Amino acid sequence: MPTFLSDPTLGVYLALLLVAIVGVGVWFRKRTRVTAVFAAVTVGLLLALFGIDRAFESPREEAVRRVGVMATAANARNWPAVGTHIAEKFEYAGRGKAKFLADIGPAALSFDATANFKDFDRDNFAELPDGRVRIGFVGQFSTPAHGMLALYVEAVFVKEADGAYRLLTFTVYDYINRSPSGVQRLPGL
């Protein structure tokens, strides 16, 4: 499904809603067959767009959902559940999938960290030419001993053989400095 249909912007919804309101208003005022057809078509298009948006998950929506599910699983210390959303060719800081999952558990436990991810703006999303998708978001890590740590995370997802997008790699930046000089590593890794 094309992304502009499966993940329309608020502007598309507002434009179509405005056209539908005008169509219904014109029909209400004139009550002719032509205005009734126009009103029905515009309302039908609006409902069809809403139905497509709800029925199909765009790559951006899937990436946002997977990050949320991984954060929930990580906060529950359920590392096998986190691993189901990570690609087989995953790499972070020289670690493959198995090594990363083995190392992240003790690191999270030593800091007693919980993660919360937010600010998944459309501006921070890109479909890359090779079929991968990149999404940026804010990661907040709470620790009892060290307080709150806010970082900016850029994650790359790849579509695997089963058709699902999974985490291929990610880069962690300073919350303010999101340039190469602001690259950081997750604490403990």
N, C-alpha and C positions, 0 to 999 in steps of 0.2 A: 504494500500500500504506500503511495507517495506520502512523504513526510508532511507536506502542506495540508493533507487531509487527515492523517492519523495523529498529527500533533499541531493543530492550527494555533496561531497566536491569538491573543486577546483582540488585537486589531481586526483580524479576519472575522471573528465572532461579532464584534461591534458593528463592522461595516455591513455584514449580512443581516444582523438584527435591525439596523437602521433601514435597510432596503425593505425588509419584511414589514416593519411598522408603517413605512410610507405606503407600501402596497395595500396593507389592510386598511389604512386610513383613506386611501383613494377609493377603494372598493366600498367602504362604509359611506363615503360621501356620494358616489355616483351610482352604485348598485347596478352596474352593467356586467354582462357576461365576460367581456374582455378584462375588466378590472378584477373580477372574481377569479379568473384563471391566473392573472398576474399575482394576486395575493396568495393564492393556493400554491403556486410554484415557489414563490419566495419563502413562504413558511415551510414548505416541503424541503427546500434546499437547506434551510437552517436546521431543521430536524434531522436531515440526512447527515449533515456535517457533524452534529452532536452525536449521532449514532455511530458514525465511523470513528470519531475521536474516542468514544468509550469502548468500541469493539476491538480496535487494533492498537497495539502498543508500539510506539515509535522507538527507534534506537535510544533517543535521549531519555524517554520515560523508562525504558528498561534499565539503562545505566543508573538512573536515580534510584529505581526500586532495588536494584542489586546492591548498591552502596548502603542503602538503609537496612536491608536484610543482613548484610555482612556486619554492620555496626551492632545490630541487635544480637546476632550470634556471638560476636566478639565480647560484648558486654556480659553475656551469659557464660563466657569462657567455653563456648562450644566450637572448638577449632575445626572439627570435621565439617560442621555446617558452613563455616567460613570457606573452607576448601572447595565446597561444591560450586562456588561462584568465582573461583580463580581458574584461569586458563592453564592448560597443561604446560605451555611454553612460558609461563609467568617468570619474571625476573625482577628482583629488587635488591639493590646494593650487593650484587654478586651472588645472590641466593636464588635458587630455583624454588619451585612451589613447595616441595617437601621440606627443604631446609628452612624456608621462611615460616611455614606453619609450625615447625619444631622450635624455632627461635622466638616467635612472637608471643607464645603462651607464657614462658618464664619472664619475658620483658614486661608484659602487661601485668603479671602477678607481682613482680617486684615493685612496680610503681603504683599498683592497685588503681589503674587508670580505667576510666569509662569514656567512651567516645560518643560524640554527637556531631552529626554532619548536617549542614544547612547551606542556604544561599545557592541553590542550583539554578542560576540564571541562564537564560537562553544565550546571553552574550558569552558565557563561559563554555559553550558547547560547539564542537566542530565535527563534521563528518570528513574524515581524512580520505585522500584519493585511493588508498589501498583497501578501503572497506572498513577500516578501524574507526572508532569514534573516540574523541577526547572530551572529557568534561571536567570542569574546575569547580571547586566548592570549598567552603570553609569547614575545617575540622576543629572541634573544640574537645580537648582532652582534659578531663577533671581528675585530679589526684589529691588525696587527703593531705599528703605532706607538701606537695609543691603547688597546690592551687590549680588555677585554670591556665591551660596553654592553648593559644589559638594559632593555627597554622593554615596556610592555603595549600590545597592538595589538587594536583592535576592527574587524573587517572585516564588511562587508555584501555579501552575494551576492544576485544576482537571477537568476531563472529566465528564460532566453532562449527564443527561438522553437523551437530544436532540443531543448528540454526539459532542457538542462544548466544547472546553476548556475555563474555566473561572477562574478568580483569586480567589484562596482560602485563601491565606495569603501572607504577605511579611515581610521581615526583612530589616531594614535600618542600614548600617554600616558607620563608618567613611571612607572617601575615601581611606586613607592610611592603617588604621588598620581594616582589614576585619576578625578579630577573634572575639570570643564572648565578649572580653573586649571592642571591638569597636562598640558594638551595640548602636544605637541611636534611638530616636523617631522623627517622623516628627514634626517640629515646630508647636505648637498650639494644638497638640493632646496628 
